[in-house]
Amino acid sequence: MKFELENKVALVTGGSKNIGKEIALSLATEKVNIAFTYNSSENEAKETEAEIKKMGVNVKAYKLDISKFDETQNTLNMINKDFGNIDILINNAGYTKIKKFVETNSDDWNKQIDISLKGAIHCCYLVSKKMIDNQNGRIINIVGDSSRVGEANLALTAAARGGTIALGKSLAKEFGRYSITVNTISLGLVKTTHTDNDILEKHMDKILKSYPIKRLGKTSDVAPMVIFLSSKHAEWITGQVFSINGGYSMI
């Protein structure tokens, strides 16, 4: 199957490492030009930028706090100047705090909503206007399965990412007339550098009881669906939530 994504421009938020990096690398393999953002992982961003540059596509990393609208707007203006219009938006950046709900406070609530929900809103709002002008575009949101089925100690993350799912479905209905598709990928537990490996190993047997496929996810499990949804083959697929989770939830 040929995806025919050559010379498209993709913006991957949180693209310096882990799932975001894997997505950026996979898109670059399809000769997509890559703009990606990072918040604090500057060394990883430089490494990822250098790695993608060797693949023969245009690439640039941008430091960004997506919770701040003005900063996001300025960064998007720079990306448009450097790359032209964005064809593919991957809302991957997020924030997760594992904490009992009754032990959280208003700072926890605001940080979770500002990054995980409002960050996606900011990017969708700023990118979609030019997509509408071009009568084409792909928006893909990355969330965790807690947003669909709930998870103890992840109430805030679930609430924020549940909002992202609702945002995607509503935008899919609003933007479909402009040939813009909006879909969401919902993930089970994917092993990344954010994962506490000591806790994982301690509870691995218990964790895997919830997974029909008896392993945790890998970042490479996620990227193929992103490629497909970004391509012409998915032009009649919109407003959907695709679980990549080893069978953890089946909705």
C-alpha positions as CSV (number, residue, x, y, z in Angstrom):
1,M,0.0,0.0,0.0
2,K,1.4,3.4,-1.0
3,F,0.5,6.3,1.3
4,E,1.6,9.1,-1.0
5,L,2.5,11.5,1.8
6,E,5.6,12.9,0.1
7,N,6.2,16.6,0.7
8,K,3.3,16.9,3.1
9,V,4.0,19.0,6.3
10,A,3.2,17.5,9.7
11,L,3.2,19.1,13.1
12,V,3.8,16.7,16.0
13,T,3.4,18.1,19.4
14,G,5.6,16.5,22.1
15,G,7.7,15.0,19.3
16,S,11.1,14.9,20.8
17,K,10.9,11.5,22.5
18,N,8.8,8.4,23.1
19,I,5.5,8.1,21.1
20,G,5.8,11.5,19.6
21,K,9.3,10.8,18.3
22,E,8.2,7.4,16.8
23,I,5.4,9.1,15.0
24,A,7.7,11.8,13.7
25,L,10.2,9.3,12.5
26,S,7.6,7.2,10.8
27,L,6.1,10.1,9.0
28,A,9.6,11.1,7.9
29,T,10.0,7.6,6.5
30,E,7.1,8.5,4.2
31,K,9.0,11.7,3.2
32,V,6.8,14.0,5.2
33,N,8.4,17.2,6.3
34,I,8.4,17.4,10.1
35,A,7.8,20.3,12.6
36,F,7.7,19.1,16.1
37,T,7.5,20.8,19.5
38,Y,8.9,20.0,22.9
39,N,8.6,21.7,26.3
40,S,11.7,20.9,28.4
41,S,13.5,18.0,26.7
42,E,15.9,20.1,24.6
43,N,18.7,17.5,24.3
44,E,16.2,14.9,23.1
45,A,14.8,17.4,20.7
46,K,18.2,18.1,19.2
47,E,18.9,14.4,18.8
48,T,15.5,13.7,17.2
49,E,16.0,16.7,14.8
50,A,19.4,15.4,13.7
51,E,18.0,11.8,13.3
52,I,15.2,13.0,11.1
53,K,17.4,15.3,9.1
54,K,19.5,12.3,8.0
55,M,16.3,10.9,6.4
56,G,16.3,13.6,3.8
57,V,13.3,15.7,4.8
58,N,12.9,19.1,6.2
59,V,12.7,19.2,10.0
60,K,12.8,21.7,12.8
61,A,12.1,21.5,16.6
62,Y,10.3,24.3,18.4
63,K,10.2,24.9,22.1
64,L,6.6,25.4,23.2
65,D,4.3,25.4,26.2
66,I,1.1,24.5,24.4
67,S,-1.0,25.5,27.4
68,K,-0.3,29.1,26.5
69,F,-2.3,30.4,23.5
70,D,-0.2,33.4,22.6
71,E,3.0,31.3,22.6
72,T,1.3,28.6,20.5
73,Q,0.1,31.2,18.1
74,N,3.6,32.6,17.7
75,T,5.1,29.2,17.2
76,L,2.5,28.2,14.6
77,N,3.3,31.4,12.7
78,M,7.0,30.5,12.7
79,I,6.2,27.0,11.5
80,N,4.0,28.4,8.7
81,K,6.9,30.7,7.7
82,D,9.4,27.9,7.8
83,F,7.3,25.1,6.2
84,G,4.2,26.5,4.6
85,N,0.8,25.3,5.6
86,I,0.4,22.3,7.9
87,D,-1.3,19.3,6.3
88,I,-1.2,16.9,9.3
89,L,-1.6,17.8,12.9
90,I,-0.8,15.3,15.6
91,N,-1.9,16.4,19.0
92,N,0.4,14.1,21.1
93,A,1.7,16.4,23.8
94,G,0.1,15.9,27.2
95,Y,0.5,15.6,30.9
96,T,-0.3,12.8,33.3
97,K,-0.3,12.9,37.0
98,I,-1.0,9.6,38.9
99,K,-2.7,10.7,42.1
100,K,-5.7,10.0,44.2
101,F,-8.4,12.4,43.3
102,V,-9.1,13.5,46.9
103,E,-5.4,14.4,47.2
104,T,-5.4,16.7,44.1
105,N,-5.8,20.4,44.3
106,S,-6.7,23.3,41.9
107,D,-3.2,23.5,40.6
108,D,-3.3,19.9,39.6
109,W,-6.7,20.4,37.9
110,N,-5.6,23.5,36.0
111,K,-2.3,22.0,34.8
112,Q,-4.0,18.9,33.5
113,I,-6.7,20.7,31.7
114,D,-4.4,23.5,30.4
115,I,-1.9,21.0,28.8
116,S,-3.9,18.0,27.8
117,L,-7.2,19.6,26.7
118,K,-6.6,23.3,26.0
119,G,-3.3,22.5,24.3
120,A,-5.2,20.4,21.8
121,I,-7.8,23.1,21.4
122,H,-5.1,25.7,20.8
123,C,-3.5,23.7,18.0
124,C,-6.7,22.7,16.4
125,Y,-8.0,26.2,16.4
126,L,-4.8,27.7,14.9
127,V,-4.2,25.0,12.3
128,S,-7.7,24.3,11.1
129,K,-8.2,27.8,9.6
130,K,-5.6,27.2,6.9
131,M,-6.8,23.6,6.5
132,I,-10.3,25.0,5.7
133,D,-8.8,27.4,3.2
134,N,-7.0,24.5,1.5
135,Q,-10.1,22.3,1.7
136,N,-8.0,19.4,3.1
137,G,-6.3,18.3,6.3
138,R,-5.7,15.6,8.8
139,I,-6.0,16.0,12.6
140,I,-5.1,13.1,14.9
141,N,-5.4,13.2,18.7
142,I,-3.5,10.9,20.9
143,V,-5.1,10.0,24.3
144,G,-5.0,7.2,26.9
145,D,-7.7,4.6,27.5
146,S,-8.5,6.1,30.9
147,S,-10.4,8.7,28.8
148,R,-12.8,6.0,27.6
149,V,-13.1,3.5,30.4
150,G,-11.9,5.4,33.5
151,E,-9.0,4.5,35.7
152,A,-8.3,4.9,39.4
153,N,-5.9,7.7,40.3
154,L,-6.2,9.1,36.8
155,A,-9.4,11.0,37.1
156,L,-8.0,14.3,36.0
157,T,-6.2,12.8,33.0
158,A,-9.3,10.9,32.0
159,A,-11.4,14.0,32.2
160,A,-9.0,16.1,30.2
161,R,-8.5,13.5,27.5
162,G,-12.2,12.6,27.5
163,G,-12.7,16.2,26.5
164,T,-10.2,15.8,23.7
165,I,-12.2,12.9,22.3
166,A,-15.4,15.0,22.4
167,L,-13.5,17.8,20.7
168,G,-12.4,15.5,17.9
169,K,-15.8,14.2,17.3
170,S,-17.4,17.6,17.2
171,L,-14.7,19.0,14.9
172,A,-15.1,16.0,12.6
173,K,-18.7,17.0,12.1
174,E,-17.9,20.6,11.6
175,F,-14.9,20.2,9.3
176,G,-16.0,17.2,7.2
177,R,-17.4,19.6,4.6
178,Y,-13.9,20.9,4.0
179,S,-12.4,17.4,3.5
180,I,-10.7,17.6,6.9
181,T,-10.7,14.4,8.9
182,V,-10.4,14.4,12.7
183,N,-9.7,11.1,14.5
184,T,-8.4,9.9,17.9
185,I,-6.1,7.1,18.9
186,S,-6.6,5.8,22.4
187,L,-3.7,3.9,23.9
188,G,-3.3,1.3,26.6
189,L,-0.1,1.2,28.7
190,V,2.8,1.9,26.3
191,K,6.3,1.5,27.8
192,T,8.2,4.8,27.5
193,T,10.8,6.8,29.3
194,H,8.0,8.2,31.4
195,T,7.1,4.8,32.7
196,D,8.3,3.9,36.2
197,N,10.0,0.6,35.4
198,D,10.4,-0.5,39.1
199,I,6.6,-0.2,39.7
200,L,5.9,-1.9,36.4
201,E,8.1,-4.9,37.1
202,K,6.7,-5.2,40.6
203,H,3.1,-5.3,39.3
204,M,3.6,-6.7,35.8
205,D,1.7,-10.0,36.4
206,K,-1.3,-8.1,37.7
207,I,-1.1,-5.6,34.9
208,L,-0.9,-8.1,32.1
209,K,-4.0,-9.9,33.4
210,S,-6.0,-7.0,31.9
211,Y,-4.3,-7.4,28.5
212,P,-5.4,-10.3,26.2
213,I,-2.1,-9.8,24.3
214,K,0.3,-10.4,27.1
215,R,2.7,-7.5,26.8
216,L,2.8,-3.8,27.1
217,G,2.6,-1.5,24.1
218,K,5.6,-0.3,22.2
219,T,5.9,3.1,20.6
220,S,6.2,1.3,17.2
221,D,2.6,-0.1,17.8
222,V,1.2,3.4,17.5
223,A,2.8,5.0,14.4
224,P,1.4,2.7,11.7
225,M,-2.2,3.8,12.5
226,V,-1.1,7.5,12.4
227,I,0.4,6.9,8.9
228,F,-2.8,5.3,7.7
229,L,-5.1,8.0,9.1
230,S,-2.8,10.7,7.6
231,S,-3.1,9.2,4.1
232,K,-5.5,9.3,1.3
233,H,-6.7,5.8,2.2
234,A,-8.5,7.3,5.3
235,E,-10.2,10.2,3.6
236,W,-13.7,8.7,4.4
237,I,-12.8,8.0,8.1
238,T,-13.5,10.7,10.6
239,G,-14.8,11.2,14.1
240,Q,-13.6,7.8,15.2
241,V,-11.7,6.6,18.2
242,F,-9.2,3.8,17.5
243,S,-7.9,1.7,20.4
244,I,-4.4,0.5,20.3
245,N,-4.2,-1.3,23.6
246,G,-3.6,-5.0,23.3
247,G,-7.3,-5.6,24.0
248,Y,-7.3,-3.7,27.4
249,S,-10.6,-2.2,26.5
250,M,-13.0,-3.3,23.7
251,I,-15.5,-0.6,22.9
